[in-house]
Each structure stands twice: as C-alpha cells, then as structure tokens.
C-alpha cells in the first residue's frame, strides 16, 4: 500500500511538476513538500484541500486507497498512465486547443459508431 507521501509525489509527477512548482501551487515551501513526500509528517487540512482544488484529487484515494482512481458519479474507473498523461497535458492547453482536441476525438469516435 502506498503511503500518503508517496501519493503526493505521484500527484506531482503525474502533473509533470518539480517540487518548487508543485509546492507553490499547494501553498507550502519546497522543504515542507520534500518532508511530506518522505512521510516525515502528515499534510495539513489546507494542503489536502489545495490538492483537491488544484489537481482534482480523489480524496478517498489520497487518504484511504492504493490505486489511482477517479470518481465518475457513483462508479469508479481505473486510469492508466496513458490516460493520466493525456489528461495532464490537456489541462495545460488553452481553450482553443482543448476544443480542437475535442473535435479530433469526436471525429475518431465516429469510426466506432
């Protein structure tokens, strides 16, 4: 089972951020982030909330489970590395580029109908 610190590091790595960038986003120092990732202590409630708000972290997974999952209504689905990388990259795009990607996906999906 992965530790809380390991899961925080996974979130950072999946979003392709270094410790300085990630710590700035979640409102802690780089040193504090390093300590959290090494499980030297537990994150504050404010840090957990920042992870949820900034990275849409599934709090059940973060606090209780040992799999990368995402809630979709009442169901849970497994997200593999490819999907995770696509989502991470997609979130960094501007609106026009996101809409272009959506159009490409819709064209590809028409093949399977």
Phi and psi in degrees as a GROMACS rama.xvg file:
@    title "Ramachandran Plot"
@    xaxis  label "Phi"
@    yaxis  label "Psi"
@TYPE xy
-76.5748  144.377  UNK-2
-81.3263  166.039  UNK-3
-59.587  -42.0699  UNK-4
-62.0364  -41.0001  UNK-5
-63.2745  -38.9319  UNK-6
-67.3876  -38.7952  UNK-7
-62.3442  -41.7558  UNK-8
-64.4485  -39.1814  UNK-9
-59.6157  -44.8622  UNK-10
-59.173  -45.8699  UNK-11
-62.0372  -47.4249  UNK-12
-66.4207  -40.5814  UNK-13
-61.115  -29.8969  UNK-14
-92.774  6.34096  UNK-15
53.1404  47.3779  UNK-16
-115.986  145.344  UNK-17
-83.3595  173.77  UNK-18
-61.7076  -36.7061  UNK-19
-66.1413  -47.1933  UNK-20
-62.3312  -47.8167  UNK-21
-64.5075  -44.5887  UNK-22
-63.0054  -36.6019  UNK-23
-62.676  -43.4337  UNK-24
-64.4345  -39.9248  UNK-25
-92.4802  0.411836  UNK-26
80.0158  32.6362  UNK-27
-129.065  165.581  UNK-28
-75.94  162.106  UNK-29
-62.4798  -37.3946  UNK-30
-63.2764  -41.7587  UNK-31
-64.3245  -42.6879  UNK-32
-60.4555  -42.9377  UNK-33
-58.8912  -43.4224  UNK-34
-64.9007  -39.8718  UNK-35
-63.2733  -45.029  UNK-36
-64.9658  -25.932  UNK-37
-91.1976  5.21861  UNK-38
59.9044  31.5927  UNK-39
-73.9593  -26.6309  UNK-40
-158.642  170.09  UNK-41
-89.4439  150.95  UNK-42
-70.9677  153.63  UNK-43
-72.7321  165.244  UNK-44
-59.467  -38.4665  UNK-45
-61.4749  -38.6728  UNK-46
-68.3505  -41.8005  UNK-47
-61.724  -42.8747  UNK-48
-63.8149  -40.6848  UNK-49
-62.6037  -37.9258  UNK-50
-63.777  -42.8134  UNK-51
-64.6112  -48.321  UNK-52
-71.4907  -39.2727  UNK-53
-88.2395  -24.2398  UNK-54
-128.394  8.9115  UNK-55
50.6415  41.3213  UNK-56
-69.5146  134.24  UNK-57
-74.1328  112.21  UNK-58
-66.4257  -29.5715  UNK-59
-60.7629  -46.6728  UNK-60
-63.3817  -47.619  UNK-61
-58.8933  -45.4787  UNK-62
-93.5435  -24.2614  UNK-63
-128.17  -32.452  UNK-64
-106.342  169.435  UNK-65
-120.225  35.7314  UNK-66
-145.565  148.488  UNK-67
-78.4297  109.067  UNK-68
-131.449  164.202  UNK-69
-138.639  137.872  UNK-70
-79.0998  133.426  UNK-71
-132.051  91.3681  UNK-72
67.9287  -129.059  UNK-73
-92.5056  -1.54346  UNK-74
-101.566  158.035  UNK-75
-121.061  140.871  UNK-76
-127.927  146.203  UNK-77
-79.3632  135.881  UNK-78
-113.446  120.06  UNK-79
-84.4094  176.972  UNK-80
-62.3083  -39.188  UNK-81
-60.3801  -49.2542  UNK-82
-62.5641  -41.0611  UNK-83
-62.1972  -43.4844  UNK-84
-65.421  -39.0965  UNK-85
-64.0171  -44.419  UNK-86
-63.396  -45.3338  UNK-87
-59.7159  -46.2091  UNK-88
-66.4095  -41.0213  UNK-89
-59.3467  -41.9492  UNK-90
-62.7256  -23.8416  UNK-91
-85.5023  -10.8843  UNK-92
-78.8353  156.748  UNK-93
-79.1811  170.502  UNK-94
-58.8052  -43.0396  UNK-95
-61.8907  -45.0586  UNK-96
-65.6219  -37.828  UNK-97
-62.3941  -41.2993  UNK-98
-66.7258  -35.8737  UNK-99
-64.157  -44.3269  UNK-100
-62.0192  -42.0779  UNK-101
-59.237  -41.4932  UNK-102
-62.4661  -41.8385  UNK-103
-62.9607  -44.9484  UNK-104
-60.927  -44.3436  UNK-105
-61.3539  -39.8546  UNK-106
-62.8116  -43.9063  UNK-107
-64.1754  -38.4197  UNK-108
-66.3815  -28.8871  UNK-109
-61.2044  -27.6525  UNK-110
-64.0716  -28.6212  UNK-111
-96.9757  2.55632  UNK-112
